[in-house]
């Protein structure tokens, strides 16, 4: 890969240890994937924040980089393993909290915004159309590429961090227009009746367009929250982190729909539910907010739980960014949800919090949430917000 003189000096260590290490990572990646050069990025989203996933080795790596590493571009963080303020209320141990806080301190020292959300585009890290960024959270990467029209590969935590210290990333993969052409047309004939159907649709398309870029037709309208859920699901279940949706996503008119076509029928959506849902009726955890809830979703939850009580046998979590929670505080939604017995899980989520062994079953609106909950050995139910709230109030899935 060609390096400018300045980049070569960075690689030689002229800008210190973190930049040198970062350049080594970026050059290695560029060489593996055949990048010709580095390109500037407008922002970075760093995943790999939970101590649950990082462990002591990860923490040590971050502390080394934090000694002299300072980010050069706007850099935001993915969810951590706990609510940074309210962790006790969510049953997190002192031991875990201490380590998680050390992780956060390292990121803070690097100059990273402690946003701890997988929806950076809702809290101010919003790239412009066509901008190159280096993001590392699959749902956010898919949203950035498809809904916003920015350009990013699906970075790992270390390569995103490296891009933040250098302000650049190797130019390969989805940074190049020739790699962004759709390879399969997906005609959606199925009716999308409720919110969780978007997760089911993502499952179905992800399976049919495995490792491909789908060009989706047949969808008349989509709200941002629906697209957010779809992005999380479609990439989790198999497709590349980029899709086109005719008349909905900004680049859909600029590319040609491929001839190779598959369809999604009502039966595919039913099958998705059958595969995502387990046989279970007692629900121990209901978690809404994968990806993190927008303020609009929080308002809907507040309306549904108003004057109701969460079952004593169930925990009800609303996972969101601290920024959305602050808006919810101001609008009175927090009070309504907490009065009902619900808990806010800011800064964290059902996949990265240490939940293994704590809950046997979970209900959620999210297909991606179900995927990761199964990794945490939970039985899963996916349904509409109304069905999830009902499960939280009765403790049962009906
Ligand atoms: Fe976000 Fe966690 Fe889901 S990172 S997309 S809430 S698994």
Boltz pocket constraint, residues with backbone or C-beta under 6 A from the ligand:
constraints:
  - pocket:
      binder: B
      contacts: [[A, 78], [A, 79], [A, 118], [A, 137], [A, 139], [A, 232], [A, 289], [A, 290], [A, 291], [A, 292], [A, 319], [A, 348], [A, 349], [A, 350], [A, 351], [A, 352], [A, 368], [A, 369], [A, 372]]
      max_distance: 6.0
